[in-house]
């Protein structure tokens, strides 16, 4: 079995229980030292064979898969969640073509860890009920469809997480300003949940300067949107509002009557 495991954002205790179990059972682990802290490998057995994929090509990784017998427990350890910029699609194609059993073990995304570190919800009523995950094109712009990317999504004004943009601060700021106001809150996060985590709060108008101040180009995540602001939320969620009924709870004027009837039946 080949298990594609999400390592989470970095902290060893932010991997899922299932992910930690797969590492503990693994005979072979392929991991990227450039993206996953070595501390995450503490979940592995001492005799597990480790391959650092930081300098490996896809073909090198597939060669590791091919060299192992089908009953070997192989873990391909990806940063964050494998389903978000994990580059697992071509590996899954190989597994299917070679009749190799595989599974995907989800992981905590860096965006989830970032919102936690910032102490902010990204989907606040009347501010943003959507979150866009995107990136700049750069050298791999051929991977992006026409009309896709930061500038394309910016006019929506919703919460946005921008990956893989640490080396191009001015380009990112310019694309964001096509849709967001300069005073829109933003945050630059480097190695979120790692021991050396860096968080810089800024605005879209000051984003490029803030990114240069962080001084890093890899594992940089940028969050943008009004939901990141310091003001109290302008509208509460309907989900727990007393006057809003759900399939599990009647509005307050009916719920009080139902509650009394329930107590009479039980008492």
C-alpha positions as CSV (number, residue, x, y, z in Angstrom):
1,X,0.0,0.0,0.0
2,X,1.2,3.5,-0.9
3,X,-0.2,6.1,1.5
4,X,-0.1,9.7,0.4
5,X,-0.1,11.4,3.8
6,X,-0.6,15.0,4.7
7,X,2.0,16.1,7.2
8,X,0.0,19.2,8.2
9,X,1.5,22.7,8.3
10,X,4.6,21.8,10.2
11,X,4.1,21.2,13.9
12,X,4.5,17.4,14.6
13,X,1.3,17.3,16.6
14,X,-0.8,18.8,13.9
15,X,-0.6,15.7,11.7
16,X,-3.8,13.6,11.9
17,X,-4.0,10.5,14.1
18,X,-4.3,8.4,10.9
19,X,-1.3,10.1,9.4
20,X,0.8,9.5,12.4
21,X,-0.3,5.8,12.4
22,X,0.7,5.4,8.8
23,X,4.2,6.8,9.6
24,X,4.5,4.5,12.5
25,X,3.7,1.5,10.3
26,X,5.8,2.6,7.3
27,X,8.7,0.6,5.9
28,X,9.6,3.4,3.5
29,X,9.0,7.1,3.7
30,X,9.5,9.6,0.9
31,X,9.4,13.2,2.4
32,X,10.6,16.7,1.4
33,X,13.0,18.2,3.9
34,X,12.4,21.6,2.3
35,X,8.7,21.5,3.2
36,X,8.3,19.2,6.2
37,X,10.1,19.5,9.5
38,X,12.3,16.5,10.4
39,X,10.4,16.4,13.8
40,X,7.4,15.0,11.9
41,X,9.5,11.9,11.2
42,X,9.6,11.2,15.0
43,X,6.4,9.3,14.3
44,X,8.4,6.8,12.2
45,X,10.0,3.6,13.3
46,X,13.8,3.8,13.8
47,X,14.3,1.2,11.0
48,X,12.2,3.0,8.4
49,X,14.0,3.8,5.2
50,X,13.8,7.5,4.5
51,X,14.2,9.2,1.1
52,X,14.4,13.0,0.9
53,X,12.5,14.1,-2.1
54,X,13.8,17.7,-2.0
55,X,16.2,17.0,-4.8
56,X,14.3,14.2,-6.4
57,X,12.2,14.3,-9.7
58,X,8.9,12.6,-10.1
59,X,10.7,9.8,-11.9
60,X,13.0,9.3,-8.9
61,X,10.0,9.1,-6.5
62,X,8.2,6.6,-8.8
63,X,11.4,4.5,-8.9
64,X,11.2,4.2,-5.1
65,X,7.6,3.0,-5.4
66,X,8.5,0.5,-8.1
67,X,11.4,-0.9,-6.1
68,X,9.2,-1.9,-3.2
69,X,7.1,-5.0,-3.2
70,X,3.3,-4.5,-3.2
71,X,2.9,-5.5,0.4
72,X,5.5,-2.9,1.6
73,X,4.0,0.0,3.6
74,X,5.2,3.1,1.7
75,X,4.4,6.6,2.8
76,X,4.7,9.6,0.5
77,X,4.7,12.5,3.0
78,X,3.4,15.8,1.7
79,X,3.3,19.1,3.4
80,X,-0.1,20.4,4.4
81,X,-2.9,18.5,2.7
82,X,-2.0,16.4,-0.3
83,X,-5.0,17.6,-2.2
84,X,-3.8,21.3,-2.3
85,X,-0.7,21.9,-4.4
86,X,0.4,18.4,-3.5
87,X,1.3,17.3,-7.0
88,X,-0.1,13.9,-6.3
89,X,-2.3,13.5,-9.4
90,X,0.6,12.1,-11.6
91,X,1.6,9.8,-8.8
92,X,-1.9,8.4,-8.5
93,X,-1.9,7.9,-12.3
94,X,1.2,5.7,-11.8
95,X,-0.4,3.7,-9.0
96,X,-3.5,3.0,-11.2
97,X,-1.4,2.1,-14.3
98,X,0.8,-0.2,-12.2
99,X,-2.1,-1.8,-10.2
100,X,-0.7,-0.5,-6.9
101,X,-3.0,0.0,-4.0
102,X,-3.0,3.5,-2.6
103,X,-4.9,5.8,-0.2
104,X,-4.9,9.5,0.6
105,X,-4.7,10.6,4.2
106,X,-5.8,14.2,4.5
107,X,-3.8,16.8,6.4
108,X,-4.3,20.1,8.1
109,X,-3.7,22.9,5.5
110,X,-1.4,25.8,6.1
111,X,-4.4,28.0,5.6
112,X,-6.2,26.4,8.6
113,X,-3.1,26.8,10.7
114,X,-2.7,30.4,9.6
115,X,-6.2,31.4,10.5
116,X,-5.7,29.8,13.9
117,X,-2.4,31.6,14.5
118,X,-4.1,34.9,13.5
119,X,-7.1,34.2,15.7
120,X,-9.5,34.9,12.8
121,X,-12.3,33.1,11.1
122,X,-12.0,33.4,7.3
123,X,-15.8,33.1,6.6
124,X,-17.5,36.0,8.5
125,X,-21.1,36.9,7.6
126,X,-21.3,40.0,5.3
127,X,-17.5,40.1,5.0
128,X,-16.7,36.9,3.2
129,X,-18.5,33.6,2.8
130,X,-15.9,32.2,0.4
131,X,-12.2,31.4,0.6
132,X,-10.1,31.3,-2.6
133,X,-6.9,29.2,-2.7
134,X,-4.7,30.4,-5.6
135,X,-1.2,31.4,-6.6
136,X,0.7,33.5,-9.0
137,X,1.6,32.0,-12.4
138,X,5.4,32.6,-12.4
139,X,7.5,30.0,-14.1
140,X,4.7,27.5,-14.0
141,X,2.1,29.7,-15.5
142,X,1.4,27.1,-18.2
143,X,-0.3,25.0,-15.4
144,X,-2.9,27.7,-15.0
145,X,-6.0,28.0,-17.2
146,X,-6.8,31.4,-18.9
147,X,-8.7,33.6,-16.5
148,X,-7.3,31.9,-13.4
149,X,-5.2,33.5,-10.7
150,X,-4.9,36.3,-8.3
151,X,-6.0,39.1,-10.6
152,X,-8.9,37.1,-11.8
153,X,-10.3,36.4,-8.4
154,X,-9.4,39.7,-6.7
155,X,-12.6,41.6,-7.8
156,X,-14.7,39.1,-5.8
157,X,-13.2,40.7,-2.6
158,X,-13.5,37.5,-0.6
159,X,-11.0,35.9,1.7
160,X,-8.0,34.8,-0.3
161,X,-5.0,32.5,0.4
162,X,-2.1,33.0,-2.0
163,X,0.5,30.3,-2.1
164,X,4.0,30.3,-3.8
165,X,4.3,34.0,-4.1
166,X,7.1,34.8,-1.7
167,X,9.6,35.7,-4.4
168,X,7.3,38.2,-6.3
169,X,5.9,40.7,-3.7
170,X,5.4,43.6,-6.1
171,X,3.6,41.4,-8.7
172,X,1.3,40.0,-6.0
173,X,0.4,43.4,-4.6
174,X,-0.3,44.8,-8.1
175,X,-2.6,41.9,-8.9
176,X,-4.4,42.1,-5.6
177,X,-5.0,45.9,-6.0
178,X,-7.0,45.1,-9.2
179,X,-9.9,44.1,-6.8
180,X,-9.0,44.9,-3.2
181,X,-8.8,48.3,-1.6
182,X,-5.3,49.3,-0.4
183,X,-6.6,49.3,3.2
184,X,-7.8,45.7,3.0
185,X,-6.2,43.7,5.8
186,X,-3.6,41.2,4.9
187,X,-1.1,38.9,6.6
188,X,2.2,37.4,5.6
189,X,3.0,34.1,7.2
190,X,6.2,32.1,7.0
191,X,6.5,28.5,8.2
192,X,3.2,28.7,10.1
193,X,3.2,26.4,13.2
194,X,7.0,25.7,12.9
195,X,9.1,26.8,15.9
196,X,10.4,29.8,13.9
197,X,7.0,30.9,12.6
198,X,6.8,34.5,11.4
199,X,3.6,36.5,11.1
200,X,3.4,40.0,9.8
201,X,0.0,41.8,9.7
202,X,-0.3,44.5,7.1
203,X,-2.6,45.7,4.4
204,X,-2.8,45.1,0.6
205,X,-1.3,48.5,0.0
206,X,1.7,47.6,2.3
207,X,2.0,44.0,1.3
208,X,5.1,44.1,-0.9
209,X,7.1,46.0,1.8
210,X,5.9,43.5,4.4
211,X,6.9,40.5,2.3
212,X,10.3,41.9,1.7
213,X,10.7,42.6,5.4
214,X,10.0,38.9,6.1
215,X,13.0,38.1,3.9
216,X,11.9,34.7,2.8
217,X,10.8,33.3,-0.5
218,X,9.8,29.8,0.3
219,X,6.9,28.4,2.4
220,X,5.4,31.9,2.5
221,X,1.6,32.2,2.7
222,X,-0.3,35.4,2.2
223,X,-3.9,35.8,3.5
224,X,-6.0,38.7,2.3
225,X,-9.6,39.9,3.1
226,X,-11.8,42.0,5.4
227,X,-12.3,39.0,7.7
228,X,-8.8,39.5,8.9
229,X,-9.6,42.9,10.4
230,X,-9.5,43.8,14.1
231,X,-13.1,45.2,14.2
232,X,-15.9,43.2,15.8
233,X,-17.9,41.2,13.3
234,X,-20.6,43.3,11.7
235,X,-23.2,40.5,11.7
236,X,-23.5,37.3,13.7
237,X,-23.9,33.9,12.1
238,X,-27.4,32.7,11.4
239,X,-26.5,29.2,12.5
240,X,-26.8,29.9,16.2
241,X,-29.1,32.9,16.2
242,X,-32.1,32.4,18.5
243,X,-34.5,33.6,15.9
244,X,-33.2,31.3,13.1
245,X,-34.5,27.8,13.0
246,X,-32.6,24.8,11.7
247,X,-33.4,21.1,11.1
248,X,-32.4,20.5,14.7
249,X,-33.7,23.6,16.5
250,X,-36.8,25.8,16.2
251,X,-36.7,29.6,16.3
252,X,-36.7,30.9,19.9
253,X,-40.4,31.7,20.1
254,X,-41.3,28.2,19.1
255,X,-38.3,26.5,20.7
256,X,-39.4,27.6,24.2
257,X,-42.8,26.0,23.8
258,X,-41.2,22.8,22.4
259,X,-38.8,22.8,25.2
260,X,-41.6,23.0,27.8
261,X,-43.5,20.2,26.0
262,X,-40.4,18.0,26.0
263,X,-39.9,18.5,29.7
264,X,-43.5,17.6,30.4
265,X,-43.2,14.4,28.5
266,X,-40.0,13.4,30.2
267,X,-41.1,14.4,33.7
